[in-house]
Amino acid sequence: MIKKQKTYKNLPLEVGKTYKTKICHTWTFTITDIQETPYRQIEGYYNDEKDWICTLREERIIPDTIEDGEIEVCGHCGTII
């Protein structure tokens, strides 16, 4: 049986936007600055604590996504056809 599965694409991070974190899903992180270092260092604050500016790596933020298309997969094992 062939099933269709949606694929998603991550949108780039934006300054001034609030994102959920991978540390704890109830925490939010608002970006104030993105520094282009070898690993892209991001500055901002957690949960509207504007006095507590800290840095975070890009891998710790859950970016917004958009639907990119569909792929066909096997309904039993999940391999791409």
N, C-alpha and C positions, 0 to 999 in steps of 0.2 A: 504494500500500500504506500503510495507516495503522498507526502504531506508538504504543504507550503509553509515556510517559516520566514517571518519578517527579519530583515537585517537593519541595524541601526548604525548611525555615524555620530561620533562625538563632535560637538561644536567647540570652537576655541573659547578659552576663558576670557572674560571681560572684566576690566577694572570697574568697580562700583556695583557689581552684581553679587548676590548672595547665593552660596551653594551649600549643599549638604556635604558632610565629611565622611570618609571611610573609618575614621576613628570611632565615632558614635553617631548613629543616624539621627539622633535628636538634636545634635549640635549643628549650627550653621556657621559659615565662615564668609565674611564679606571682604572682597579683595580691594586693597587700596593701591597696590603697586605690584607690577610684574617685572622682575629683574632677569635679564637674559644672561644667566651664568651657564656653565656646562649642563646643569640639571634644572634650570628654570626655577629660581627661588621666588616665592610669592609672599608678599606681606599683606597683612590684614588683621581683622579682629574677630573673635568668636562671640556669638549670641548677643550682638548689640553692646558689647563691652568696649566702647570706643577708646577708653583709656589704656586698654591692654593690647597694644600692637605686638604681633609676633610674626615669625616667618613659618612658612609651611612649604613642603615640596609638592609639586604638581600631582604626583601619584596619590596623594592623600585626599584629593577633592573629587567628588562625583560630578562630572561635567553634564551639561544639558545634551540631549540627543535628539536627532531627527530620524525619521524612517528613510532608509536608503534604498530599499527594494525588497525582493523576495527571492528565496532560494528553495529548491526542491530537496527534501530529505526523506530518507527511509522511515516509515512509521514505526518500525520495530527496533532498529538499532541506532537511528539518528545520524547515519553517515550521509554526506552530501552526494547527491546523484548528479 
